[in-house]
Amino acid sequence: MKIKKFLNHNYSNYKESNSYICFPKNIKDIFQTIDYAKKNKIKILPIGSGLSWYDTIFNSDNIIIDLIDYKKKFIFNKNKGELLISSQFKIKDIMPKLNKYGWSLYSIPGGSDVTIGGCIGNDVHGKDSFKYGNFSQNIIELELVLTNKKIIECSEKKNNKIFRSVCGGLGLIGIVTEVKFKLKPIAKFYHSVTIPCNNYKELIQNLYKDIDKYDYINGWLDIYGKNQNLGKSIIFKSTRINKKNLKSDNINVSKFFNVIQKYIFGLCVKNNLTEYINYFIFLLFKSKKENINTYKDISFPLSAYGVDIKEMINPYSFFEVQVLIKKENIIYDLKNFILYCQKLNLLGFIIGIKMHKKNNNYISFSDDGISININQIFDAHADYSKELKKIRKLHDYVIKKNHKIYICKDVLLNNIKIKKNYQKFKNFLGIKKKYDKDNLLFSDFLKRVS
């Protein structure tokens, strides 16, 4: 089993980590890596595509385990709508195979480069999570390799405490090698409605209006709107069409967005002019529209528009806080959250809105409510302390108000804050202590919050 030096980068371009990496091809290689780590008193961490924002995928001076070369398993039951698959597959590699027969995975993220294992470790959410919950809530069963070299199966019904720790557990409980899913029936085309909202009250009203009629709901928020336009936003709602011989009538804006990506967007974000980008985006969707979209455009809208945030801001970096505001008192809490962001002069771009559903996992980003991501771009080679100070103030505000922070996009949680924000974090640590007695599975994130 070869182990070599590895310079690890994250999605936000914020910092990097020197570590070691290995590529096990089978269970014997995984066991060998575990033995090597124990013998040499070093730590291990399994990662997927490495697309998390900050240090949850870093294991500095220790070993990263990448399963890209691991034995592949892909068993697709087209009739029952079930899939047994090894965890190193990327979403983009399996979706065409499933979509061809009218199936998909539930609650997939907007980026298709992520691995199945990464989706489980971060318990990702999608534009249908308001209806079906997070990614993990549609897992039938998963196979997990523990650091004592035992292989167990777990689900919501079997070894459920381990399951609730693994899902959202950032690879710190065990190594997920394969997963069995129940699949979601999909249509080739979807009827989509675009709803502009003048303020935060209209946003909440339209998000929850006729919610049961739709398969997918998401939105964008203009953080710059003030007074009567505070919380100005756009909502996208889609429902499946069962007719097979329709043609897509989607607005073709991909070329426009490609131009923004290469030239205008990068120029604006690097010069703190994102307000103008927001202006043009919201100008495109100033009135209510109805379209026929393909399933791919609904699932991966940024990709359909040619938008890759990492590429657009390169070589710049960004901080981000994704916040989940609970449904109780949501209008009041949303208003004050937006006002506080404006007070801090956070120059956000593509501020997404998603709806969520509560689950039982210990450190999953889930609850009944909506989430908003606030970000700040900065030059990583210059003094970025001013931007970090703003994010830290927002972070403290969010913790104080008991809004939930998405861990895989977080850079500031510590031992005290994570216990306040995730009341079941102690349950997670209890399971880790029980099944990873040597604390072999580790990360820079765990070091930060320990």
Phi, psi and chi 1 to 4 in degrees:
 res  aa     phi    psi   chi1   chi2   chi3   chi4
   1 MET       -  110.1 -170.7   67.8 -145.2      -
   2 LYS   -82.8  136.3  -69.8 -175.9  179.0  180.0
   3 ILE  -124.3  125.6  -62.2  173.2      -      -
   4 LYS  -128.1  165.5   59.2 -177.6 -177.8  179.6
   5 LYS   -67.1  149.2  -70.3 -176.2  178.0 -179.6
   6 PHE  -148.4  128.0  178.3   57.4      -      -
   7 LEU  -101.1  111.7 -178.6   60.5      -      -
   8 ASN   -97.7  135.2 -162.0    0.0      -      -
   9 HIS  -118.4  156.1  -60.6  -90.3      -      -
  10 ASN  -113.2  176.2   54.9   32.6      -      -
  11 TYR   -69.6  -29.6 -174.0   75.5      -      -
  12 SER   -85.1   -0.9   66.4      -      -      -
  13 ASN    64.7   16.7  -68.1  -26.5      -      -
  14 TYR   -98.8  106.2  177.6   62.3      -      -
  15 LYS    68.7  170.7  -65.1 -172.1  176.4 -179.8
  16 GLU  -146.7  168.8   53.6 -169.0   24.3      -
  17 SER  -137.1  130.4  166.5      -      -      -
  18 ASN   -88.0  123.0  -74.1  -65.6      -      -
  19 SER  -150.1 -162.5   56.9      -      -      -
  20 TYR  -123.6  158.3  -59.6   89.3      -      -
  21 ILE  -140.4  147.0 -165.8  166.9      -      -
  22 CYS  -137.9  158.0   64.3      -      -      -
  23 PHE  -126.8   79.1  -58.2   92.2      -      -
  24 PRO   -61.8  142.5   19.7  -29.8      -      -
  25 LYS  -102.9  -14.8  -64.3  179.8  179.1 -179.9
  26 ASN  -158.5 -179.9   48.7   49.0      -      -
  27 ILE   -65.8  -32.1 -165.1   66.7      -      -
  28 LYS   -61.2  -40.7 -177.7 -179.5  177.1 -178.9
  29 ASP   -65.4  -38.3  -74.0  -11.7      -      -
  30 ILE   -63.8  -45.5  -68.7  178.8      -      -
  31 PHE   -60.6  -39.4  -72.5  168.6      -      -
  32 GLN   -64.2  -39.6 -173.2  178.7  -17.0      -
  33 THR   -66.5  -41.0  -55.2      -      -      -
  34 ILE   -60.9  -45.6  -70.1  171.8      -      -
  35 ASP   -62.3  -42.9  -70.7  -21.9      -      -
  36 TYR   -61.6  -44.0  176.9   86.4      -      -
  37 ALA   -64.7  -42.4      -      -      -      -
  38 LYS   -65.1  -43.3  -73.2 -179.3  178.1  179.1
  39 LYS   -63.6  -38.8 -178.1 -179.9  178.2 -180.0
  40 ASN   -96.8    5.1  -68.6  -82.4      -      -
  41 LYS    54.4   48.3  -64.3 -177.4  179.5 -179.4
  42 ILE  -124.3  168.7   54.6  179.6      -      -
  43 LYS  -103.4  161.9  -51.7  -67.6 -175.0 -179.8
  44 ILE  -129.2  156.6   58.8  174.2      -      -
  45 LEU  -151.4  119.9  176.3   70.1      -      -
  46 PRO   -79.8  135.8   28.2  -31.2      -      -
  47 ILE  -131.6  164.1   67.1  167.4      -      -
  48 GLY   -99.7 -113.0      -      -      -      -
  49 SER   -83.1   -5.5  -61.1      -      -      -
  50 GLY    71.2   36.2      -      -      -      -
  51 LEU  -104.1   11.3  -64.8  176.7      -      -
  52 SER   -69.5  159.4  -69.2      -      -      -
  53 TRP   -71.3  -42.4  -92.7 -136.9      -      -
  54 TYR  -130.2 -120.0  -57.0  109.9      -      -
  55 ASP   -99.6    9.4   57.5    0.8      -      -
  56 THR   -68.7  -17.6   59.0      -      -      -
  57 ILE  -106.7    8.0   54.8  168.0      -      -
  58 PHE   -98.9  142.8  -73.4  171.7      -      -
  59 ASN  -143.1   68.3 -164.8   18.3      -      -
  60 SER   -56.7  132.4  -63.1      -      -      -
  61 ASP    64.7   12.7  -58.6  -41.2      -      -
  62 ASN  -126.5 -166.6  -69.8  -66.0      -      -
  63 ILE  -104.9  132.3  -62.8  173.7      -      -
  64 ILE   -96.9  134.6  -64.4  -68.4      -      -
  65 ILE  -107.2  119.6  -64.1  177.2      -      -
  66 ASP  -113.7  120.8 -170.7  -29.6      -      -
  67 LEU   -91.0   18.6  -64.3 -179.6      -      -
  68 ILE   -58.4  -30.9 -169.2  169.6      -      -
  69 ASP   -96.5    3.1  -66.9  -27.1      -      -
  70 TYR   -67.1  151.3 -163.3   74.9      -      -
  71 LYS   -54.3  131.7   60.7  176.6 -178.1  178.5
  72 LYS   -91.4  141.8  -73.3 -174.6  169.1   63.6
  73 LYS  -134.6  129.5 -177.7  179.2  -77.1 -171.3
  74 PHE  -145.4   98.3 -172.2   94.0      -      -
  75 ILE  -118.7  110.1  -57.0  173.7      -      -
  76 PHE  -112.8  115.2  175.5   25.4      -      -
  77 ASN   -94.0   99.5 -171.0  -40.9      -      -
  78 LYS   -67.9  -27.6  -54.6  176.1 -176.1   65.4
  79 ASN   -81.7  -44.2  -62.8  -40.3      -      -
  80 LYS   -84.2  -18.0  -69.7 -179.7   68.2  175.2
  81 GLY    72.2   51.2      -      -      -      -
  82 GLU  -131.5  150.3  -69.3 -177.9   -3.7      -
  83 LEU  -138.9  126.1  175.6   67.1      -      -
  84 LEU  -109.0  122.1  177.8   62.2      -      -
  85 ILE  -146.5  147.2 -171.7  170.5      -      -
  86 SER   -77.0  153.9   43.9      -      -      -
  87 SER   -76.8  -11.8   63.0      -      -      -
  88 GLN   -84.1   -8.7   76.1  -89.9   35.8      -
  89 PHE   -62.1  141.6  -85.3   92.9      -      -
  90 LYS   -91.3  152.2  -67.4 -176.8  179.2 -178.7
  91 ILE   -54.0  -43.9  -64.5  -70.5      -      -
  92 LYS   -65.9  -22.5   68.6  178.3 -177.7 -178.5
  93 ASP   -81.8  -25.4  -63.9  -31.9      -      -
  94 ILE  -104.3  -22.6   64.6  175.7      -      -
  95 MET   -60.5  -44.5  -69.2  -57.6  -81.1      -
  96 PRO   -58.7  -36.8  -24.1   34.7      -      -
  97 LYS   -67.5  -37.8  -60.5  174.6 -176.1  178.3
  98 LEU   -77.1  -45.0  -59.2 -178.6      -      -
  99 ASN   -61.0  -32.4  -63.3  166.9      -      -
 100 LYS   -56.9  -31.5 -179.2  179.9  177.7 -179.1
 101 TYR  -107.8   15.8  -64.6   95.8      -      -
 102 GLY    80.3   27.6      -      -      -      -
 103 TRP  -125.9  160.2  -63.9  103.3      -      -
 104 SER  -154.4  174.3  179.9      -      -      -
 105 LEU   -89.0  149.8  -66.4  166.8      -      -
 106 TYR   -79.2  150.4  -70.4   88.6      -      -
 107 SER    52.4   48.2  -54.4      -      -      -
 108 ILE   -85.8  149.6   55.1  175.7      -      -
 109 PRO   -74.5  175.1   28.6  -34.6      -      -
 110 GLY   -76.2  -14.2      -      -      -      -
 111 GLY  -105.2  133.0      -      -      -      -
 112 SER   -96.2    1.7   61.3      -      -      -
 113 ASP   -83.9   -4.8  -85.4  -37.8      -      -
 114 VAL   -76.0  151.5  -65.5      -      -      -
 115 THR   -89.8  162.6   64.0      -      -      -
 116 ILE   -59.6  -45.0  -66.2  -65.5      -      -
 117 GLY   -61.0  -40.4      -      -      -      -
 118 GLY   -64.7  -38.3      -      -      -      -
 119 CYS   -62.3  -37.3  -72.8      -      -      -
 120 ILE   -73.2  -45.7  -65.0  169.0      -      -
 121 GLY   -60.3  -31.6      -      -      -      -
 122 ASN  -102.3   -0.3  -66.9  -73.2      -      -
 123 ASP    38.0   63.9 -161.6   14.6      -      -
 124 VAL   -64.3  167.4  -62.8      -      -      -
 125 HIS  -131.2  163.5   48.4  -88.9      -      -
 126 GLY  -139.1 -169.2      -      -      -      -
 127 LYS   -77.4   -2.3  -70.5  168.0  -84.1  -62.6
 128 ASP  -113.8   10.4   54.6  -11.4      -      -
 129 SER   -68.0  -22.7  -72.8      -      -      -
 130 PHE   -62.6  -22.5   69.7   95.4      -      -
 131 LYS  -104.4  -39.6 -152.5  166.7 -167.2  172.9
 132 TYR  -117.1    0.6  -55.6  107.9      -      -
 133 GLY    79.8 -168.1      -      -      -      -
 134 ASN   -76.3  175.4  -76.0   24.6      -      -
 135 PHE   -53.6  -42.2 -170.1   78.0      -      -
 136 SER   -68.4  -22.5   67.0      -      -      -
 137 GLN   -73.3   -2.1  -74.6  168.7  -91.9      -
 138 ASN  -120.3   19.9  -58.3  -75.0      -      -
 139 ILE   -89.3  130.0  -68.1  174.2      -      -
 140 ILE   -79.2  -44.0  -62.1  173.2      -      -
 141 GLU  -168.3  151.1 -164.5  170.1   68.1      -
 142 LEU  -133.7  155.0   60.9   80.9      -      -
 143 GLU  -102.6  131.9 -178.6 -178.0   85.8      -
 144 LEU  -129.5  131.6 -173.5   71.9      -      -
 145 VAL   -97.7  119.6 -180.0      -      -      -
 146 LEU   -88.9  164.6  -61.2  172.5      -      -
 147 THR   -75.3   -8.5   55.3      -      -      -
 148 ASN   -88.1    8.4   60.7    7.3      -      -
 149 LYS    70.1   21.6  -62.6 -164.5  -70.8 -173.4
 150 LYS   -90.2  143.8  -72.1 -175.4  178.3  179.6
 151 ILE  -110.7  122.0  -57.9  172.1      -      -
 152 ILE  -125.7  159.9   64.1  168.9      -      -
 153 GLU  -107.4  139.4  -65.3  175.4  -16.6      -
 154 CYS  -144.8  153.9   55.3      -      -      -
 155 SER  -160.8 -173.6   66.5      -      -      -
 156 GLU   -66.7  -19.9 -166.1   57.0   61.0      -
 157 LYS  -103.4  -22.4  -64.1  178.7 -179.3  178.9
 158 LYS  -125.9  126.7 -176.7 -168.4  -64.1 -175.7
 159 ASN    50.1   48.4  -66.2  -45.3      -      -
 160 ASN   -66.5  -27.5   65.9  -20.2      -      -
 161 LYS   -69.1  -37.8  -70.6 -177.5  179.6  178.8
 162 ILE   -66.9  -43.8  -58.2  176.8      -      -
 163 PHE   -56.9  -44.3 -178.4   77.0      -      -
 164 ARG   -70.3  -18.0  -67.2  171.9 -175.0  176.7
 165 SER   -88.9  -37.5  -58.1      -      -      -
 166 VAL   -68.0  -42.5  169.9      -      -      -
 167 CYS   -75.9  108.6  -61.6      -      -      -
 168 GLY    92.7   -0.3      -      -      -      -
 169 GLY   -88.5    6.8      -      -      -      -
 170 LEU    59.8   29.9  -55.1  166.2      -      -
 171 GLY    74.2   16.9      -      -      -      -
 172 LEU   -99.5    1.2  -63.4  170.2      -      -
 173 ILE  -107.3  -39.6  -58.3  -63.8      -      -
 174 GLY  -171.4 -178.5      -      -      -      -
 175 ILE  -105.8  114.5  -58.7  168.7      -      -
 176 VAL   -78.1  122.0  177.4      -      -      -
 177 THR  -105.9  -33.0   49.5      -      -      -
 178 GLU  -151.9  158.3   62.7 -178.9   54.9      -
 179 VAL  -141.5  144.2 -163.6      -      -      -
 180 LYS  -114.2  127.7 -173.2  176.4 -176.3  179.9
 181 PHE  -116.3  151.3  -66.8   98.6      -      -
 182 LYS   -91.0  138.1   60.7  178.3  178.5 -179.5
 183 LEU  -100.3  162.2  -61.9  175.3      -      -
 184 LYS  -105.4  128.0  174.5 -178.7 -179.2  178.2
 185 PRO   -71.4  135.2   23.9  -30.8      -      -
 186 ILE  -128.4  167.6   59.5  165.6      -      -
 187 ALA  -110.9  163.4      -      -      -      -
 188 LYS   -73.4  -35.4 -173.6  175.1 -178.8 -179.9
 189 PHE  -125.4  153.3  -64.5  103.8      -      -
 190 TYR  -133.6  141.0  -77.1   76.0      -      -
 191 HIS   -85.3  122.2  175.7  -97.6      -      -
 192 SER  -117.9  140.5  -61.5      -      -      -
 193 VAL  -123.5  132.8   56.3      -      -      -
 194 THR  -105.2  122.6  -55.9      -      -      -
 195 ILE  -119.5  110.5  -53.0  167.8      -      -
 196 PRO   -77.3  139.3   24.8  -27.6      -      -
 197 CYS  -121.3  131.8  -55.7      -      -      -
 198 ASN   -76.8  -22.6  -67.6  -46.5      -      -
 199 ASN  -159.5  178.6   52.2   57.3      -      -
 200 TYR   -65.2  -30.6   64.2   93.7      -      -
 201 LYS   -67.3  -45.0  -69.7 -178.6  179.9  178.7
 202 GLU   -64.2  -35.6  -71.8 -173.3   15.2      -
 203 LEU   -58.7  -52.4  168.2   62.4      -      -
 204 ILE   -65.0  -41.8  -61.5  -57.9      -      -
 205 GLN   -59.9  -45.6  179.7 -175.6   -0.8      -
 206 ASN   -76.6  -29.1  -76.4  -57.7      -      -
 207 LEU   -62.4  -44.3  -82.0  173.6      -      -
 208 TYR   -92.2   -8.0  -74.5   96.5      -      -
 209 LYS   -70.4  127.9 -175.5  178.7  179.4 -178.7
 210 ASP    51.8   38.7  -61.9  -33.5      -      -
 211 ILE   -60.4  -32.7 -169.8  171.3      -      -
 212 ASP   -71.3  -14.4  -66.2  -28.5      -      -
 213 LYS   -79.6  -16.0  -67.5 -177.7 -179.9  179.3
 214 TYR  -111.5  151.2  -64.6   96.4      -      -
 215 ASP   -93.5  -31.7  -63.8  -62.8      -      -
 216 TYR  -137.5  137.3  -61.9   93.2      -      -
 217 ILE  -142.0  130.7  -59.3  175.6      -      -
 218 ASN  -156.3  178.1   70.0  -59.9      -      -
 219 GLY  -163.9  174.3      -      -      -      -
 220 TRP  -124.5  144.2  -69.4  -15.3      -      -
 221 LEU  -119.3  138.2 -176.5  137.8      -      -
 222 ASP   -93.6  104.7 -177.1    0.3      -      -
 223 ILE   -68.3  -13.5 -162.7   67.2      -      -
 224 TYR   -88.1  -14.0  -60.3   95.4      -      -
 225 GLY   -62.2  138.5      -      -      -      -
 226 LYS  -131.7  166.3  -65.1 -176.3  178.2 -179.7
 227 ASN    54.0 -120.4  -58.1  -39.6      -      -
 228 GLN   -69.7  -13.4   70.1  -88.7   19.0      -
 229 ASN  -106.6   16.5  -68.9  131.1      -      -
 230 LEU   -63.9  122.7 -176.0   72.1      -      -
 231 GLY    83.2   20.0      -      -      -      -
 232 LYS   -54.5  136.1 -176.8  174.4   69.4  172.1
 233 SER  -158.6  172.6   46.0      -      -      -
 234 ILE  -128.9  133.9  -51.1  160.9      -      -
 235 ILE  -113.8  138.8  -62.6  173.3      -      -
 236 PHE  -116.9  121.4  -53.1   95.7      -      -
 237 LYS  -124.4  138.0  -67.4 -175.3  173.0 -175.5
 238 SER  -138.1  144.9  -58.7      -      -      -
 239 THR  -137.0  147.3 -173.3      -      -      -
 240 ARG   -70.9  148.8   55.6 -173.8  -66.0  172.0
 241 ILE  -115.0  126.7  -61.5  172.3      -      -
 242 ASN   -85.6   -8.3  -68.1  -40.2      -      -
 243 LYS   -73.1  140.8  -64.5  178.9 -179.4  178.6
 244 LYS   -98.9  -16.3  -64.1 -178.5  178.4  179.7
 245 ASN  -106.4   28.6   55.0   -6.6      -      -
 246 LEU   -84.7  160.0  -70.0  172.3      -      -
 247 LYS  -113.8  143.8  -69.4 -175.1  178.3 -179.8
 248 SER   -66.3  132.8  175.3      -      -      -
 249 ASP  -114.9   27.4 -168.8   31.0      -      -
 250 ASN   -67.1  144.5 -172.4   27.3      -      -
 251 ILE   -66.0  125.9  -58.7  174.0      -      -
 252 ASN   -89.5   92.2 -176.3    9.8      -      -
 253 VAL  -110.4    5.7  -65.5      -      -      -
 254 SER   -60.7  -39.6   58.7      -      -      -
 255 LYS   -65.3  -39.0  -70.6 -176.9  179.3  179.9
 256 PHE   -61.0  -46.1  169.9   74.5      -      -
 257 PHE   -69.6  -30.4  -85.9   92.6      -      -
 258 ASN   -63.5  -37.6  -84.3  -35.5      -      -
 259 VAL   -64.2  -44.6  172.2      -      -      -
 260 ILE   -58.4  -45.1  -71.8 -179.5      -      -
 261 GLN   -58.3  -46.1  174.3 -179.4  -28.0      -
 262 LYS   -80.1  -31.5  -66.6  177.5 -178.8  178.0
 263 TYR  -124.9  -69.1  -55.2  108.0      -      -
 264 ILE   -65.8  -48.4  -54.4  174.0      -      -
 265 PHE   -59.9  -50.6 -166.6   97.8      -      -
 266 GLY   -58.4  -40.2      -      -      -      -
 267 LEU   -63.3  -43.0 -179.9   65.5      -      -
 268 CYS   -69.2  -46.0  -73.2      -      -      -
 269 VAL   -67.4  -32.3  -64.1      -      -      -
 270 LYS   -79.4  -10.2  -67.2  170.0 -173.6  176.5
 271 ASN  -119.6   21.8  -69.5  -80.2      -      -
 272 ASN    54.5   43.0  -68.5  -30.7      -      -
 273 LEU  -117.1   28.4  -61.1  172.7      -      -
 274 THR   -66.5  -17.2   49.6      -      -      -
 275 GLU   -59.8  -34.3 -176.2  173.6    1.5      -
 276 TYR   -73.4  -35.1  -63.3   99.5      -      -
 277 ILE   -61.7  -45.8  -71.0  -68.4      -      -
 278 ASN   -57.8  -40.7  -84.6   22.6      -      -
 279 TYR   -60.4  -45.9  173.5   80.5      -      -
 280 PHE   -70.1  -38.0  -75.2  112.1      -      -
 281 ILE   -62.9  -45.9  -70.8  174.6      -      -
 282 PHE   -72.7  -22.8  -79.0   81.5      -      -
 283 LEU   -67.7  -34.8 -167.7   63.4      -      -
 284 LEU   -64.2  -31.1  -80.4  173.2      -      -
 285 PHE  -117.1   40.5  -58.9  101.7      -      -
 286 LYS   -74.2  -18.1   64.7  179.7  178.8 -179.7
 287 SER  -129.4  157.9   59.1      -      -      -
 288 LYS   -64.8  134.2 -175.2  175.0  179.8  178.8
 289 LYS  -135.7  152.2  -65.0  177.7 -178.4  177.8
 290 GLU  -126.0  134.3  -63.5 -173.3   31.3      -
 291 ASN  -138.7  167.0  -52.4  -58.5      -      -
 292 ILE  -107.7  118.7  -56.0  -61.6      -      -
 293 ASN  -115.4  156.7  -73.7   -8.3      -      -
 294 THR   -81.2  162.6   66.1      -      -      -
 295 TYR   -60.8  -39.1  170.7   74.0      -      -
 296 LYS   -62.5  -41.7 -173.7  176.6  179.2 -179.5
 297 ASP   -66.0  -34.2  -71.7  -19.4      -      -
 298 ILE   -69.7  -42.2  -65.2  -64.0      -      -
 299 SER   -74.9  -39.8  -58.8      -      -      -
 300 PHE  -128.2   68.2  -50.7  109.2      -      -
 301 PRO   -63.8  -38.9   21.3  -32.1      -      -
 302 LEU   -65.5  -39.7  -69.1 -177.1      -      -
 303 SER   -63.7  -38.7  -63.1      -      -      -
 304 ALA   -64.0  -31.1      -      -      -      -
 305 TYR   -90.9    2.0  -63.2  154.4      -      -
 306 GLY    76.7   24.0      -      -      -      -
 307 VAL   -99.3  121.9  174.0      -      -      -
 308 ASP  -128.9  104.6 -176.8  -31.2      -      -
 309 ILE   -59.3  -44.6  -65.2  171.6      -      -
 310 LYS   -59.4  -43.1 -176.4  179.4  177.9   70.5
 311 GLU   -70.0  -36.7 -174.8  176.9  -27.1      -
 312 MET   -66.2  -36.5  -77.2 -171.2  -71.5      -
 313 ILE   -94.6  -10.4   67.3  167.2      -      -
 314 ASN   -54.1  132.8 -170.6   51.4      -      -
 315 PRO   -92.4   15.3   35.6  -35.8      -      -
 316 TYR   -73.1  169.6  -81.5   45.8      -      -
 317 SER  -124.5  175.8  -55.8      -      -      -
 318 PHE  -151.2  148.4   66.0   90.2      -      -
 319 PHE   -98.2  150.0  -67.0  123.4      -      -
 320 GLU  -148.2  143.7  179.6  163.7  -48.4      -
 321 VAL  -125.5  117.3 -178.9      -      -      -
 322 GLN   -99.5  123.6 -173.7  170.0    1.4      -
 323 VAL  -117.8  133.7  178.4      -      -      -
 324 LEU  -106.6  116.4 -157.9  163.2      -      -
 325 ILE  -100.1  123.3  -58.7  174.9      -      -
 326 LYS   -66.7  154.6  -63.7  176.4 -176.1  177.3
 327 LYS   -63.9  -33.5 -166.9  174.7  178.3 -179.1
 328 GLU   -62.3  130.2  -60.8   85.3    3.2      -
 329 ASN    56.6   32.2  -57.4  -43.7      -      -
 330 ILE   -66.3  -35.7 -166.0  167.8      -      -
 331 ILE   -64.8  -47.6  -66.8  179.4      -      -
 332 TYR   -63.4  -46.8  174.0   81.5      -      -
 333 ASP   -66.5  -38.5  -72.4  -21.5      -      -
 334 LEU   -65.4  -44.3  176.9   60.0      -      -
 335 LYS   -56.8  -49.1  172.5 -172.1  175.3 -176.7
 336 ASN   -69.8  -31.6  -73.4  -42.1      -      -
 337 PHE   -65.1  -46.6  176.8   78.0      -      -
 338 ILE   -62.7  -43.4  -63.9  170.1      -      -
 339 LEU   -61.0  -38.5  -73.9  171.0      -      -
 340 TYR   -70.0  -38.2 -167.2   73.4      -      -
 341 CYS   -61.1  -40.3  -70.7      -      -      -
 342 GLN   -67.8  -37.0  -68.9 -177.7  -12.5      -
 343 LYS   -61.2  -37.0  180.0 -179.0  176.9 -179.3
 344 LEU   -81.0   -7.1  -65.7  175.1      -      -
 345 ASN    58.7   46.8 -166.4   30.6      -      -
 346 LEU   -79.3  121.7  -76.5  162.9      -      -
 347 LEU   -95.4   71.2  -54.3  171.1      -      -
 348 GLY   -73.5  156.5      -      -      -      -
 349 PHE  -134.3  145.1   62.8   96.5      -      -
 350 ILE    42.1   63.4  -49.9 -177.2      -      -
 351 ILE   -83.2  104.8  -64.2  176.3      -      -
 352 GLY   -83.2  152.7      -      -      -      -
 353 ILE  -124.8  129.3  -57.9  164.0      -      -
 354 LYS  -134.4  158.8  -72.0 -178.9 -177.8  174.0
 355 MET  -109.8  146.9  -55.3 -179.5   74.0      -
 356 HIS  -131.2  165.9  -64.1 -102.1      -      -
 357 LYS  -135.7  140.2 -175.9  178.0 -179.8 -179.0
 358 LYS   -70.4  145.3 -167.7  171.8 -175.0  176.7
 359 ASN  -134.6 -179.8   69.8   28.2      -      -
 360 ASN   -98.4    2.6  -66.1  -42.8      -      -
 361 ASN   -67.9  151.0  -61.3  -24.6      -      -
 362 TYR   -72.2  -40.4  -65.1  148.7      -      -
 363 ILE  -130.7   37.5   54.3  172.8      -      -
 364 SER   -85.1  147.9  -77.1      -      -      -
 365 PHE   -81.0   86.4 -173.6   67.1      -      -
 366 SER  -151.1  146.8   70.8      -      -      -
 367 ASP   177.3  166.7 -141.5  -43.0      -      -
 368 ASP   -79.3  109.8  -64.7  -42.4      -      -
 369 GLY   165.7 -159.0      -      -      -      -
 370 ILE  -125.1  153.6   68.1  166.9      -      -
 371 SER  -117.4  150.8   69.4      -      -      -
 372 ILE  -136.2  137.0  -59.2  174.9      -      -
 373 ASN  -106.1  126.4   58.7  -69.8      -      -
 374 ILE  -112.7  132.1  -61.5  -63.3      -      -
 375 ASN  -134.8  163.7   38.7   52.4      -      -
 376 GLN  -144.9  120.9 -174.6   77.0   19.3      -
 377 ILE   -89.0  145.0  -66.4  176.7      -      -
 378 PHE  -152.5  161.9   60.6   93.1      -      -
 379 ASP   -86.3  111.4 -176.8  -11.6      -      -
 380 ALA   -63.8  -19.1      -      -      -      -
 381 HIS   -93.5   -4.6  -59.4  -67.9      -      -
 382 ALA  -105.3 -173.0      -      -      -      -
 383 ASP   -79.5  108.8 -179.0   10.0      -      -
 384 TYR  -104.4   14.3   54.2   82.4      -      -
 385 SER   -60.8  -31.2   57.6      -      -      -
 386 LYS   -65.5  -44.2 -172.9  176.2  179.1 -178.8
 387 GLU   -66.2  -41.4  -74.0   77.7   10.5      -
 388 LEU   -64.9  -35.1 -174.7   58.2      -      -
 389 LYS   -63.1  -41.5 -173.7  176.6 -179.3 -179.8
 390 LYS   -62.1  -47.2  -69.0 -179.7 -173.2  178.9
 391 ILE   -63.3  -37.6  -66.0  -64.9      -      -
 392 ARG   -64.6  -39.6 -176.8  170.5  -80.1  113.3
 393 LYS   -65.5  -41.8  -74.8 -177.5  177.7  179.8
 394 LEU   -64.8  -41.3  177.6   62.9      -      -
 395 HIS   -57.1  -48.9 -154.1  -90.1      -      -
 396 ASP   -62.1  -39.1  -68.7  -18.8      -      -
 397 TYR   -62.6  -44.8  173.0   86.7      -      -
 398 VAL   -63.7  -43.5  168.1      -      -      -
 399 ILE   -61.9  -44.1  -62.5  -71.0      -      -
 400 LYS   -62.0  -38.9 -177.8  179.0  178.5 -179.0
 401 LYS   -83.4   -1.5  -64.6  -63.5 -178.8 -179.5
 402 ASN    64.6   31.2 -160.8   29.3      -      -
 403 HIS   -85.6  146.3  -53.8  -36.9      -      -
 404 LYS   -86.2  142.3 -170.0  163.8  -78.8 -171.8
 405 ILE  -108.5  134.2  -66.7  171.2      -      -
 406 TYR   -75.4  117.5 -165.8   15.9      -      -
 407 ILE   -62.7  -40.3  -67.0  175.1      -      -
 408 CYS   -71.5   -8.6   88.9      -      -      -
 409 LYS  -113.2   15.0  -65.6 -177.4  179.2 -179.7
 410 ASP  -103.2  147.6  168.7   74.8      -      -
 411 VAL  -128.1   -1.1   70.4      -      -      -
 412 LEU  -125.7   -6.2  -67.4  172.8      -      -
 413 LEU   -61.8  141.2  -77.8  170.7      -      -
 414 ASN  -129.0 -172.1   57.1   27.7      -      -
 415 ASN   -58.0  -41.5 -179.5 -103.1      -      -
 416 ILE   -74.9  -45.5  -64.4  171.7      -      -
 417 LYS   -66.8  -39.5  -72.8 -178.7  177.4 -179.3
 418 ILE   -68.6  -32.0 -163.0  167.8      -      -
 419 LYS   -69.8  -32.1  -72.1  176.3 -179.2  176.4
 420 LYS   -73.7  -38.4  -73.7 -177.7  178.0  179.2
 421 ASN   -81.9  -32.6 -152.4 -132.1      -      -
 422 TYR  -124.8   95.5  -74.2   85.2      -      -
 423 GLN   -63.3  -21.9  -76.6   74.6   31.0      -
 424 LYS   -96.1   14.0  -67.4 -176.7  178.3  179.8
 425 PHE   -61.8  -34.5 -174.6   62.7      -      -
 426 LYS   -66.5  -32.8   61.1 -178.9 -179.2  179.9
 427 ASN   -63.5  -42.6  -58.6   70.1      -      -
 428 PHE   -59.4  -47.4  171.1   80.2      -      -
 429 LEU   -64.8  -34.1  -68.6  178.0      -      -
 430 GLY   -64.1  -41.8      -      -      -      -
 431 ILE   -67.1  -40.9  -67.4  -63.9      -      -
 432 LYS   -61.8  -43.9  177.7  168.8  176.0   58.2
 433 LYS   -63.7  -36.2 -174.2  176.0 -179.3  179.9
 434 LYS   -72.4  -40.5 -177.2  176.8  179.9  178.8
 435 TYR  -106.2   -6.7  -66.7   98.1      -      -
 436 ASP  -133.4   67.5 -177.7   23.6      -      -
 437 LYS   -61.0  -30.5  -67.8 -179.2  179.9  178.8
 438 ASP   -88.3    3.3  -62.7  -40.0      -      -
 439 ASN    52.5   44.0 -159.6   27.2      -      -
 440 LEU   -72.7  -38.1 -164.5   68.6      -      -
 441 LEU   -80.9  123.8  -70.5  158.5      -      -
 442 PHE  -150.9  163.2 -159.2   70.8      -      -
 443 SER  -158.1  165.3   67.4      -      -      -
 444 ASP   -62.9  -33.9  -70.3   10.5      -      -
 445 PHE   -60.9  -47.4  159.3   78.3      -      -
 446 LEU   -63.1  -37.3 -173.6   59.8      -      -
 447 LYS   -61.6  -39.9 -177.8  178.5 -179.8  179.9
 448 ARG   -66.0  -37.8  168.4  160.7   55.2   98.1
 449 VAL   -98.9    0.2  -59.3      -      -      -
 450 SER   -85.1      -  -63.0      -      -      -
